[in-house]
Amino acid sequence: MSKEELLAEVLRLPRTERARLAEDVLSSLEESDEQIASAWISELERRSNEVAQGRVQLVDWETARGEILNELEHRRAGRSSS
């Protein structure tokens, strides 16, 4: 069965069944919990090493929050003027 034939069959399904099928297909593209956990462990180790080696400068939450809010405001302003 070709992709086009499969799509035509799927589109004949009731809306709720199409939604369930779409959810199943999208879920099949996600990484497993183990893969996600492994990736986060690697990232946390990398960041921890950067801090321990003094390669990154830590900032307190209020400073980080302010920088994040300023960046969001800047991006929104850039988008609205386009």
Secondary structure, 3 states (H helix, E strand, C coil): CCHHHHHHHHHCCCHHHHHHHHHHHHHHHCCCHHHHHHHHHHHHHHHHHHHHCCCCCCCCHHHHHHHHHHHHHHHHHHHHCC
